[in-house]
Amino acid sequence: MPAGTRLRVSYNGKAFNGAIERGFWLVDVARYVRLSVATSALAGVSLNGWIYREAQVPGADRWRPISKFRTEVARRKRR
């Protein structure tokens, strides 16, 4: 995901927000290389991040489930 992409995880009534900068997901003072590790660390349980994560890329006006990006990348690779 490009730098400046905003990410959030919503789970069990809590939301965790961060952004992609220099290849890391920054949340407060913590930085994560892998979104799956970040999702589990923030939520306190192992989660399927494809369900609980959303992203807002720079210039976009809305949040989208991260699974939508996965589908778009797969389509581009098939072309």
C-alpha positions, 0 to 999 in steps of 0.5 A: 500500500502506498505511503500515507494510506490510513488503516484501521482495525475495528474489533469488539467495539474498539478501533485502532488507527494508523498509517503506512509510512516508510513501509511500516504501519504506524499506530501510536508509537508502535510500528509493524511490518506485517499487518497480520501481526499488528492486527493481532497485537492491537486486538489482543487475539488472532483475527482474520485481518481481511475481515477486520481491516479497512484502508483509505488510500491518499486522495480517497474520500472513503474507507474500503475493506482491505479485502477489496484491494486484495481482489483488485491486485489479483485481477491486475495480475491475471491481465 
